[in-house]
């Protein structure tokens, strides 16, 4: 993974010193809260419902064991012993005290981490496929390009005060695990007819109150043109984007109002101006960055232990079937560690769990960890002979749940338990759904099914692209939950369709149960997934099952 240069180190330390002074002035009253707000947001510090919240960047989801241990230290020393992994591949600490924040930022800097640009109208943390550099279907590891984008965008003088926040996602595989079509810029690695590698460039995706699937503005962008082209997109947006209405300020609205053809023309024109200015310096930097992402020295060893455990141990077999993915090296597997034990808060990891994950990565995983946008943790390089040992350790720590991709592997934002913007609870809904389907013992029979829950219209839980999406809203002071069906965050991205009137809090779990039971009755074969069945038969039969009892509130 990438290690800080002398410039990176000096830059981060200077920012910590600067913010330390700003915090001191806020504490002594020299700065009002209104004056302090933009300064703290530039350093990832939010004022939430009950306390401050610090959002720490984990660029493109890649983190080392040393960094994971430092997060555990921060959780124990300055928080309540846990952290929350987010859909932006970041980690949030929900209970820091303002006087402690400079010390937290200093501790992060000690391990080459920071909280810069995790808030504000700037280019946010660049996200990537969490299987990057390991996946069997990958064309090329996208992380060097993500790191190039991170360095270019950090404190970029032109893009610190954009019309609105700006999110970039990148994947190196045809199977999109980075939700690229729901980002302001999505980059999908492709090959052209000549076999050259480049990017399909998608612009104008986004969720929130106006969900849109991004539009392709370039079918094939040579990899060497990445930075000038992305800068051209941002430059055009920075001029055209609205600043009079924050609800219409995202690039998706700009694209919709201006039109794809005109935006593409303007981007291409600006790209032609910018490209010569780079002078190849970006490619020299990229070559240096690539060296930091060299593949580990894979072991060549028998996998008989894995085969024996898989045959003999049903619990291990269930875990292997759901939580392992194909590695490009046939002797290895990619392990997704579920941070979604039934009834627990999705995405929350204790300091003890963080330390265990660091130990496992160091001992068995070539020192590599990833955070997924689905709020789980990945060990991307594990030899199959080590899987039984890892599984046993995970089970002991409450991390061995065999549910990745299943109904209890729910994405959920913090909702009204923490967030000042939320209008409904998300966490308890996720917990109750997971526990109900564990009780019914239907989870593995149902198979792949992605439920995503947001506690407000901002859609931090990605509910629009859930196979089943749940949106919590306030209706005259009462929580009301809308349900959408058929969303998809993959390369075939679609926005879910609203089923009809919403449901009261105590009706949500029975409503989801009716949908799932209808699917089990309607599917043509056990191999037909929920999403496949939905696309075959449409919303009608599910809607009929959902509202058959009449137990609903008016939307």
C-alpha positions as CSV (number, residue, x, y, z in Angstrom):
1,X,0.0,0.0,0.0
2,X,1.0,3.6,-0.4
3,X,3.3,5.2,2.2
4,X,3.4,8.9,2.8
5,X,6.1,11.0,1.2
6,X,8.0,13.7,3.1
7,X,5.5,16.2,1.5
8,X,2.5,14.2,2.7
9,X,3.9,14.0,6.2
10,X,4.6,17.7,6.4
11,X,1.2,18.6,5.0
12,X,-0.7,16.5,7.5
13,X,1.3,17.7,10.4
14,X,0.7,21.3,9.4
15,X,-3.0,20.7,9.2
16,X,-3.0,19.2,12.6
17,X,-1.2,22.2,14.1
18,X,-3.5,24.6,12.3
19,X,-6.7,22.8,13.6
20,X,-5.2,22.5,17.1
21,X,-5.0,26.3,17.1
22,X,-8.5,26.6,15.8
23,X,-9.9,24.3,18.5
24,X,-8.1,26.3,21.2
25,X,-9.7,29.5,19.9
26,X,-13.1,27.9,19.9
27,X,-12.7,26.7,23.4
28,X,-11.6,30.1,24.7
29,X,-14.4,31.8,22.9
30,X,-12.3,33.6,20.3
31,X,-14.3,31.8,17.6
32,X,-18.0,31.5,17.6
33,X,-19.7,28.2,16.5
34,X,-20.7,29.8,13.2
35,X,-17.1,30.8,12.6
36,X,-15.7,27.4,13.8
37,X,-18.1,25.3,11.7
38,X,-16.4,25.6,8.3
39,X,-13.1,25.0,9.9
40,X,-14.1,21.8,11.7
41,X,-15.9,20.5,8.6
42,X,-12.6,20.9,6.6
43,X,-11.1,18.5,9.1
44,X,-14.0,15.9,9.2
45,X,-15.5,17.0,12.5
46,X,-19.3,17.1,12.6
47,X,-21.7,18.2,15.3
48,X,-24.2,15.4,15.5
49,X,-27.4,14.8,17.5
50,X,-25.7,14.1,20.8
51,X,-22.0,14.8,20.4
52,X,-19.3,15.6,17.9
53,X,-18.5,13.0,15.3
54,X,-15.1,12.6,13.6
55,X,-15.0,11.0,10.2
56,X,-11.6,9.5,9.3
57,X,-10.6,8.9,5.7
58,X,-9.6,5.4,4.6
59,X,-8.6,6.1,1.0
60,X,-10.1,3.6,-1.4
61,X,-10.8,1.4,1.6
62,X,-7.2,0.2,2.0
63,X,-5.8,0.0,5.6
64,X,-2.8,-1.6,7.2
65,X,-2.7,-3.6,10.4
66,X,-0.8,-0.8,12.1
67,X,-3.5,1.7,11.1
68,X,-6.3,-0.6,12.3
69,X,-4.6,-0.9,15.7
70,X,-4.3,2.8,15.9
71,X,-8.1,3.1,15.2
72,X,-8.6,0.7,18.1
73,X,-6.4,2.8,20.3
74,X,-8.4,5.9,19.4
75,X,-11.7,4.1,20.1
76,X,-10.5,3.1,23.6
77,X,-8.7,6.3,24.5
78,X,-11.0,9.0,23.1
79,X,-14.3,7.3,22.3
80,X,-16.5,4.5,23.7
81,X,-14.5,1.5,22.5
82,X,-15.8,1.1,19.0
83,X,-15.9,2.7,15.5
84,X,-18.4,2.7,12.7
85,X,-17.5,1.8,9.2
86,X,-19.4,3.7,6.6
87,X,-20.6,3.4,3.0
88,X,-17.8,5.7,2.0
89,X,-15.2,3.2,3.2
90,X,-14.4,5.6,6.1
91,X,-14.6,5.1,9.8
92,X,-16.6,7.4,12.2
93,X,-16.0,8.0,15.9
94,X,-19.3,9.1,17.4
95,X,-18.3,10.4,20.8
96,X,-15.1,12.4,20.7
97,X,-14.8,15.5,23.0
98,X,-13.7,18.6,21.2
99,X,-10.6,19.2,23.4
100,X,-9.4,15.7,22.4
101,X,-9.8,16.1,18.7
102,X,-6.3,17.6,18.1
103,X,-4.8,14.6,19.9
104,X,-6.8,12.2,17.8
105,X,-5.7,13.9,14.6
106,X,-2.1,13.7,15.8
107,X,-2.5,10.0,16.5
108,X,-3.9,9.5,13.0
109,X,-1.0,11.4,11.5
110,X,1.4,9.0,13.4
111,X,0.1,6.2,11.2
112,X,-0.4,8.1,7.9
113,X,-4.1,8.8,8.3
114,X,-6.2,12.0,8.5
115,X,-9.8,13.3,8.3
116,X,-9.2,15.9,5.6
117,X,-11.9,16.3,2.9
118,X,-14.3,13.8,4.6
119,X,-16.7,16.7,4.7
120,X,-17.4,19.9,2.8
121,X,-18.0,20.9,-0.8
122,X,-14.8,19.3,-2.1
123,X,-13.7,16.0,-3.6
124,X,-14.4,13.5,-0.9
125,X,-12.6,10.3,-0.1
126,X,-12.1,8.4,-3.4
127,X,-13.6,4.9,-3.1
128,X,-12.8,1.7,-4.9
129,X,-13.6,-1.9,-5.4
130,X,-12.9,-3.5,-2.0
131,X,-11.5,-6.6,-3.8
132,X,-9.0,-4.5,-5.7
133,X,-5.7,-6.2,-6.5
134,X,-7.1,-9.6,-5.6
135,X,-10.3,-10.3,-7.6
136,X,-10.2,-13.0,-10.2
137,X,-12.3,-10.9,-12.6
138,X,-10.1,-7.9,-12.4
139,X,-8.6,-6.2,-15.5
140,X,-6.1,-4.2,-13.4
141,X,-5.7,-3.0,-9.8
142,X,-7.5,0.4,-9.7
143,X,-5.9,1.6,-6.5
144,X,-2.8,3.3,-8.0
145,X,-5.3,5.4,-10.0
146,X,-7.3,6.1,-6.9
147,X,-4.2,7.2,-5.0
148,X,-3.3,9.4,-7.9
149,X,-6.7,11.0,-7.7
150,X,-6.4,11.3,-3.9
151,X,-3.1,13.2,-4.2
152,X,-4.3,15.4,-7.0
153,X,-7.6,16.3,-5.2
154,X,-6.3,16.9,-1.7
155,X,-6.3,20.6,-1.0
156,X,-6.7,21.3,-4.8
157,X,-7.0,25.1,-4.8
158,X,-9.7,25.2,-7.5
159,X,-11.9,22.5,-6.0
160,X,-12.1,23.3,-2.3
161,X,-15.4,25.3,-2.6
162,X,-17.4,23.4,-5.2
163,X,-21.1,24.0,-5.6
164,X,-21.6,20.8,-3.6
165,X,-19.7,17.7,-2.3
166,X,-18.2,15.6,-5.1
167,X,-17.7,11.8,-4.9
168,X,-15.5,9.6,-7.2
169,X,-15.5,5.8,-7.3
170,X,-13.3,3.5,-9.4
171,X,-13.3,-0.2,-10.2
172,X,-10.9,-2.3,-12.2
173,X,-13.3,-5.2,-12.8
174,X,-16.3,-5.6,-15.2
175,X,-18.4,-6.7,-12.2
176,X,-19.0,-3.4,-10.4
177,X,-18.5,-3.7,-6.7
178,X,-17.9,0.1,-6.2
179,X,-21.4,1.4,-7.2
180,X,-19.7,3.6,-9.8
181,X,-23.0,4.6,-11.4
182,X,-24.2,6.3,-8.3
183,X,-21.3,8.7,-8.0
184,X,-20.6,12.1,-9.4
185,X,-17.8,10.5,-11.4
186,X,-17.7,6.7,-11.8
187,X,-14.7,5.1,-13.5
188,X,-15.0,1.6,-14.8
189,X,-11.9,0.0,-16.3
190,X,-12.4,-1.5,-19.7
191,X,-10.4,-2.7,-22.7
192,X,-10.9,-1.4,-26.2
193,X,-10.9,-3.4,-29.4
194,X,-7.1,-3.2,-29.6
195,X,-6.7,-4.7,-26.1
196,X,-5.6,-1.4,-24.5
197,X,-6.7,-0.6,-21.0
198,X,-8.8,2.5,-20.3
199,X,-11.8,3.8,-18.4
200,X,-15.5,4.2,-19.1
201,X,-16.3,7.5,-17.6
202,X,-19.7,7.9,-16.0
203,X,-20.9,11.3,-14.8
204,X,-23.9,12.5,-12.8
205,X,-24.8,9.6,-10.7
206,X,-26.1,10.1,-7.2
207,X,-28.8,9.2,-4.7
208,X,-30.4,11.5,-2.1
209,X,-33.7,13.4,-2.8
210,X,-33.1,13.2,-6.6
211,X,-31.7,9.7,-7.3
212,X,-30.1,9.3,-10.8
213,X,-28.0,6.7,-12.5
214,X,-24.9,8.3,-14.1
215,X,-24.5,8.8,-17.8
216,X,-21.5,7.6,-19.9
217,X,-19.6,10.7,-21.3
218,X,-16.6,8.7,-22.6
219,X,-16.8,5.0,-23.6
220,X,-13.0,4.7,-23.6
221,X,-10.6,7.1,-21.9
222,X,-6.9,6.0,-22.1
223,X,-5.5,5.6,-18.6
224,X,-2.8,8.2,-19.3
225,X,-5.6,10.8,-19.7
226,X,-7.3,10.2,-16.4
227,X,-6.2,13.2,-14.4
228,X,-6.7,15.9,-17.1
229,X,-10.1,14.4,-18.0
230,X,-11.3,14.3,-14.4
231,X,-10.1,17.8,-13.8
232,X,-11.9,18.9,-17.0
233,X,-15.2,17.4,-15.6
234,X,-14.7,19.2,-12.3
235,X,-13.7,22.5,-13.9
236,X,-16.9,22.5,-16.0
237,X,-19.0,21.6,-13.0
238,X,-17.4,24.3,-10.9
239,X,-18.5,26.9,-13.4
240,X,-21.9,25.6,-14.2
241,X,-23.0,24.1,-10.9
242,X,-25.7,26.0,-9.0
243,X,-24.8,27.8,-5.8
244,X,-28.2,29.3,-5.1
245,X,-29.9,26.1,-4.1
246,X,-28.0,23.2,-2.4
247,X,-30.7,20.7,-3.4
248,X,-30.0,21.4,-7.0
249,X,-26.2,21.9,-6.7
250,X,-24.9,18.4,-7.4
251,X,-23.4,17.6,-10.8
252,X,-26.3,15.2,-11.6
253,X,-28.7,18.2,-11.7
254,X,-26.2,20.3,-13.7
255,X,-26.0,17.4,-16.2
256,X,-29.8,17.0,-16.4
257,X,-30.4,20.8,-16.9
258,X,-27.5,21.3,-19.4
259,X,-27.8,18.0,-21.2
260,X,-25.3,15.2,-21.7
261,X,-24.3,16.3,-25.2
262,X,-23.5,19.9,-24.2
263,X,-21.7,18.8,-21.0
264,X,-19.7,16.3,-22.9
265,X,-18.7,19.0,-25.5
266,X,-17.6,21.4,-22.8
267,X,-15.7,18.7,-20.9
268,X,-13.9,17.6,-24.1
269,X,-13.0,21.2,-24.9
270,X,-11.7,21.8,-21.4
271,X,-9.8,18.5,-21.6
272,X,-8.0,19.6,-24.8
273,X,-6.8,22.7,-22.9
274,X,-5.7,20.9,-19.8
275,X,-4.0,17.9,-21.2
276,X,-0.8,19.6,-22.5
277,X,-0.4,21.4,-19.1
278,X,0.3,18.1,-17.3
279,X,3.4,17.5,-19.3
280,X,3.7,13.9,-18.3
281,X,4.3,14.7,-14.6
282,X,1.2,12.8,-13.6
283,X,2.5,9.7,-15.4
284,X,5.8,9.9,-13.6
285,X,4.0,10.1,-10.3
286,X,1.7,7.2,-11.3
287,X,4.7,5.0,-12.1
288,X,6.0,5.7,-8.5
289,X,2.7,5.0,-7.0
290,X,2.3,1.7,-8.8
291,X,5.4,0.4,-7.1
292,X,3.6,0.7,-3.8
293,X,0.8,-1.6,-4.9
294,X,2.9,-4.5,-6.1
295,X,1.3,-7.9,-5.5
296,X,2.4,-9.7,-2.3
297,X,4.7,-12.8,-2.5
298,X,2.0,-15.5,-2.6
299,X,2.7,-18.8,-0.9
300,X,2.7,-22.0,-2.9
301,X,1.3,-24.6,-0.5
302,X,-1.3,-27.5,-0.5
303,X,-4.9,-26.6,0.2
304,X,-5.9,-30.0,1.5
305,X,-6.8,-28.6,5.0
306,X,-9.3,-26.3,3.5
307,X,-10.9,-29.1,1.4
308,X,-11.1,-31.3,4.5
309,X,-12.8,-28.7,6.7
310,X,-15.2,-27.7,3.9
311,X,-16.3,-31.4,3.6
312,X,-16.5,-32.2,7.3
313,X,-17.7,-29.0,9.1
314,X,-21.1,-27.6,8.1
315,X,-20.6,-24.3,9.9
316,X,-17.3,-23.7,8.1
317,X,-18.9,-24.7,4.8
318,X,-21.8,-22.3,5.3
319,X,-19.3,-19.5,6.0
320,X,-17.1,-20.4,3.1
321,X,-20.1,-20.4,0.7
322,X,-21.2,-16.9,1.6
323,X,-18.1,-15.1,2.9
324,X,-15.4,-16.1,0.4
325,X,-14.8,-14.8,-3.1
326,X,-12.6,-16.0,-5.9
327,X,-9.0,-14.8,-5.8
328,X,-6.8,-14.4,-8.9
329,X,-4.5,-17.0,-7.4
330,X,-6.3,-20.3,-7.2
331,X,-4.7,-21.3,-3.9
332,X,-6.0,-18.1,-2.2
333,X,-9.4,-16.7,-1.3
334,X,-10.8,-13.3,-0.5
335,X,-12.4,-13.2,2.9
336,X,-15.2,-10.8,3.7
337,X,-15.5,-10.5,7.5
338,X,-19.1,-9.7,8.3
339,X,-19.5,-6.9,10.8
340,X,-23.2,-7.7,10.8
341,X,-23.8,-10.3,13.5
342,X,-27.6,-10.8,13.9
343,X,-29.0,-8.1,16.2
344,X,-25.8,-6.0,16.2
345,X,-25.4,-2.5,14.7
346,X,-24.3,-2.8,11.0
347,X,-20.8,-1.5,10.5
348,X,-19.8,-1.2,14.2
349,X,-16.6,-2.8,15.3
350,X,-15.2,-2.9,18.8
351,X,-11.6,-2.1,19.5
352,X,-11.0,-5.8,20.4
353,X,-12.4,-6.8,17.0
354,X,-10.2,-4.2,15.2
355,X,-7.1,-5.6,16.9
356,X,-8.0,-9.2,16.0
357,X,-8.5,-8.2,12.4
358,X,-5.1,-6.5,12.4
359,X,-3.5,-9.6,13.9
360,X,-5.2,-11.9,11.3
361,X,-4.1,-9.7,8.4
362,X,-0.6,-9.5,9.7
363,X,-0.3,-13.3,10.3
364,X,-2.3,-14.7,7.5
365,X,-3.2,-11.9,5.1
366,X,0.0,-10.3,3.8
367,X,-0.6,-7.3,6.0
368,X,-3.6,-6.1,4.0
369,X,-7.1,-5.1,5.1
370,X,-10.0,-3.4,3.2
371,X,-13.2,-1.6,4.3
372,X,-16.1,-2.2,1.9
373,X,-18.8,0.3,1.1
374,X,-21.1,-2.5,2.4
375,X,-19.7,-1.8,5.9
376,X,-17.7,-5.0,6.2
377,X,-14.0,-5.7,6.5
378,X,-12.0,-7.7,3.9
379,X,-8.9,-9.9,4.1
380,X,-8.1,-9.8,0.4
381,X,-5.2,-12.3,0.3
382,X,-5.7,-15.5,2.4
383,X,-4.2,-18.8,1.6
384,X,-6.9,-21.5,1.6
385,X,-5.0,-23.6,4.1
386,X,-5.3,-20.8,6.7
387,X,-9.1,-20.4,6.3
388,X,-10.1,-22.9,9.0
389,X,-7.8,-21.1,11.6
390,X,-9.2,-17.7,10.6
391,X,-12.8,-18.8,10.7
392,X,-12.3,-20.2,14.3
393,X,-10.8,-16.9,15.4
394,X,-13.5,-14.9,13.8
395,X,-16.3,-17.0,15.4
396,X,-14.7,-16.5,18.8
397,X,-14.7,-12.7,18.4
398,X,-18.3,-12.5,17.1
399,X,-17.1,-11.9,13.5
400,X,-17.8,-15.3,12.0
401,X,-21.4,-14.7,10.9
402,X,-22.0,-16.5,7.6
403,X,-24.3,-13.9,6.0
404,X,-22.4,-11.9,3.4
405,X,-24.8,-10.9,0.6
406,X,-27.8,-12.4,2.5
407,X,-30.8,-10.7,4.0
408,X,-29.1,-9.8,7.4
409,X,-26.0,-8.2,5.6
410,X,-27.9,-4.9,5.7
411,X,-26.4,-1.5,4.9
412,X,-27.8,1.0,7.4
413,X,-26.9,4.6,8.1
414,X,-26.7,5.7,11.8
415,X,-30.2,7.3,11.5
416,X,-31.8,9.1,14.3
417,X,-29.8,7.3,16.9
418,X,-26.9,9.6,16.0
419,X,-27.5,11.9,13.0
420,X,-28.9,15.4,13.4
421,X,-30.3,15.2,9.8
422,X,-32.1,11.9,10.3
423,X,-35.9,11.8,10.4
424,X,-36.3,8.2,11.4
425,X,-34.3,5.3,13.0
426,X,-32.3,2.9,10.8
427,X,-30.2,0.8,13.2
428,X,-33.1,-0.8,15.1
429,X,-34.9,-1.6,11.9
430,X,-31.9,-3.4,10.6
431,X,-31.4,-5.2,13.8
432,X,-35.0,-6.4,14.0
433,X,-35.0,-7.6,10.4
434,X,-31.9,-9.6,10.9
435,X,-33.2,-11.2,14.1
436,X,-36.6,-12.0,12.5
437,X,-35.0,-13.9,9.6
438,X,-32.6,-15.7,11.8
439,X,-35.7,-16.8,13.8
440,X,-37.4,-18.0,10.7
441,X,-34.3,-19.8,9.5
442,X,-34.9,-18.6,6.0
443,X,-31.8,-16.6,5.3
444,X,-29.8,-19.2,3.3
445,X,-32.9,-20.4,1.5
446,X,-33.7,-16.9,0.4
447,X,-30.1,-16.4,-0.9
448,X,-28.6,-13.2,-2.3
449,X,-30.7,-10.3,-1.2
450,X,-29.5,-6.8,-0.4
451,X,-31.5,-4.6,2.0
452,X,-30.4,-1.0,2.4
453,X,-31.8,1.4,4.9
454,X,-31.6,5.2,5.2
455,X,-32.9,7.3,8.0
456,X,-33.6,10.4,5.8
457,X,-33.8,11.5,2.2
458,X,-30.0,12.1,2.0
459,X,-29.7,8.3,1.4
460,X,-26.5,7.6,3.2
461,X,-27.7,4.0,3.4
462,X,-28.0,3.7,-0.4
463,X,-31.6,2.6,-0.1
464,X,-32.3,3.6,-3.7
465,X,-30.1,0.8,-5.0
466,X,-31.2,-1.9,-2.6
467,X,-33.0,-4.9,-3.9
468,X,-35.3,-3.9,-1.0
469,X,-34.8,-0.3,0.0
470,X,-36.2,1.3,3.2
471,X,-36.4,5.0,3.6
472,X,-37.4,6.4,7.0
473,X,-39.3,9.7,7.0
474,X,-41.1,12.0,9.4
475,X,-44.9,12.2,8.8
476,X,-46.4,14.7,11.2
477,X,-44.0,13.7,13.9
478,X,-44.3,10.0,13.4
479,X,-41.7,7.7,11.7
480,X,-43.0,6.4,8.4
481,X,-41.0,4.0,6.2
482,X,-41.2,3.9,2.4
483,X,-40.2,0.6,0.7
484,X,-38.7,0.4,-2.7
485,X,-38.0,-2.7,-4.8
486,X,-35.7,-3.7,-7.6
487,X,-32.8,-1.3,-7.0
488,X,-29.3,-2.4,-8.0
489,X,-25.9,-0.9,-7.4
490,X,-23.9,-3.0,-9.9
491,X,-22.9,-2.5,-13.5
492,X,-26.6,-2.9,-14.3
493,X,-27.5,-0.1,-11.8
494,X,-31.2,0.8,-11.4
495,X,-33.1,2.9,-9.0
496,X,-35.7,1.0,-6.9
497,X,-39.4,1.6,-7.5
498,X,-41.6,2.9,-4.7
499,X,-44.2,0.3,-3.7
500,X,-46.8,2.7,-2.4
501,X,-47.8,4.1,1.0
502,X,-45.3,3.9,3.8
503,X,-45.4,1.8,7.0
504,X,-45.2,2.6,10.7
505,X,-42.1,1.6,12.6
506,X,-43.7,-1.5,14.1
507,X,-45.0,-2.6,10.7
508,X,-41.7,-2.6,8.8
509,X,-40.5,-6.1,9.7
510,X,-43.8,-7.8,8.9
511,X,-43.9,-5.9,5.6
512,X,-40.4,-7.1,4.7
513,X,-41.4,-10.7,5.7
514,X,-44.4,-10.5,3.3
515,X,-42.2,-9.4,0.4
516,X,-39.7,-12.2,1.1
517,X,-42.3,-14.9,1.5
518,X,-43.9,-13.8,-1.8
519,X,-40.6,-14.1,-3.5
520,X,-40.2,-17.7,-2.2
521,X,-43.6,-18.5,-3.7
522,X,-42.9,-16.7,-7.0
523,X,-39.4,-17.8,-7.9
524,X,-39.1,-20.3,-10.7
525,X,-36.3,-22.2,-9.0
526,X,-34.1,-21.9,-5.9
527,X,-31.3,-20.5,-8.1
528,X,-33.5,-17.6,-9.2
529,X,-32.5,-14.6,-7.0
530,X,-34.8,-12.0,-5.6
531,X,-33.6,-9.4,-8.1
532,X,-33.9,-11.9,-11.1
533,X,-37.5,-12.8,-10.0
534,X,-38.4,-9.1,-9.6
535,X,-37.1,-8.3,-13.1
536,X,-39.0,-11.2,-14.6
537,X,-42.4,-10.5,-13.0
538,X,-42.3,-6.9,-12.0
539,X,-43.6,-5.1,-9.0
540,X,-47.3,-6.1,-9.2
541,X,-47.2,-9.5,-7.3
542,X,-44.9,-8.1,-4.6
543,X,-47.1,-5.0,-4.1
544,X,-50.2,-7.2,-3.8
545,X,-48.4,-9.3,-1.1
546,X,-47.1,-6.2,0.7
547,X,-50.5,-4.6,1.1
548,X,-52.6,-7.6,1.5
549,X,-53.2,-7.1,5.3
550,X,-54.1,-3.4,5.0
551,X,-51.7,-2.6,7.8
552,X,-50.2,0.6,6.6
553,X,-50.2,4.3,7.2
554,X,-50.9,6.9,4.6
555,X,-47.8,8.2,2.9
